[in-house]
Amino acid sequence: MATDPNTLPPPEPEPLESAPLAYENSKFLNSADARILRIMAEYQEPLSRFRRERIQDTVVFFGSARFRALDVAAANFELLANTGSKEPAPEQPATLQEVEHGQATGARLRLAGAAIEMAAYYEDARILANKLATWSKSLPGPRHRFVVTSGGGPGIMEAANRGAYEAGAKTIGLNIKLPFEQQPNPYITPSLNFDFHYFFMRKYWFAYLAKALVIFPGGFGTLDEMFELLTLAQTNKLAKKITTVIYGSPYWKSVINLDVLAERGAIAPGDLNLFRFADTPDEAFEILKEDLTKNHLNSDYEKALQERARAAAGAKDVPHDPMPTAQEILGPDIAPTL
């Protein structure tokens, strides 16, 4: 009897490989369906590291990333193509040799003058961060206070991390993935070196831990961060007092006139008290030290919190080693996948 070919059983299937675990499935994790998991990861992973490294709060430095940072006896200035980029911009400042020999004219001469000015701001940020970190290291308690934090890139960000690094303190870099090549600056504490995909999660971590901001001369990114955080303070969305120091009044007052906002009724006159200008590292440091002490270290709540923490820790100073994880305290998990 003939067999109907349409009723033939299908061929035996090839053996299947094991399916990837959901949290190891890179195709899924990078898909739109897993966006919420990526957002949650950029909240929980930094939080776990901050706890492990005993970071209580921060002082955030913002400022230009376009100029390469130079030491006192540097060779030539180089303007970068964009924030965080390693590529030089098409337009470059005149070299120091060209300036000295009168060979520089026009736009390149103006850029050279700007580069020299920005290098001075770099040194000021480095000095201020060093002063702040040296002072914060002297504060008693079981956790690190007022840790110098930056966006993790070059320029003013590097200067802030560098100053804290040279003081022997922990220092944080909150980097961001950009469409061009970039690297974190080398002065960030390795265990506190972060890289974010989402700008809003990076902004969250700038704001959440900060007790003070220092705004050095910069461009769109610096303006964005400054006004966003001033708006949060103005609208009482921060459950803390936050000190904002705008550094370099000649630069900032030539870029924006904040007094006009109050004169035209766009902001209340009292909103001008949300920030103060400073023009030297000493002046900025005294503002930060005074406000951080008055608003935080000397508050009754803070004193009681620190006293309980010190008693629980049984020590006056911040422990040197990172805080142990749950596995280190309790032993290995019952099952390795839990």
QUIRAMO-V598412 format. One line per field, one symbol per residue. ss: DSSP state (h for helix, s for strand, l for the rest). A space follows every 50 residues. Layout:
ss->???
This chain:
ss->llllhhhllllllllllllllhhhlhhhhllhhhhhhhhhhhhhhhhhhh hhllsllsssssllllslllllllllllsslllllllslllllllhhhhh lllllhhhhhhhhhhhhhhhhhhhhhhhhhhhhhhhhllllllsllssss lllllhhhhhhhhhhhllllsssssslllllllllllllhhhssssllhh hhhhhhhhhssssssllllhhhhhhhhhhhhhhhllllllllssssslhh hhhhhllhhhhhhlllllhhhhhhlsssllhhhhhhhhhhhhhhhhhllh hhhhhhhhhhhhhllllllllllllhhhhhllllllll
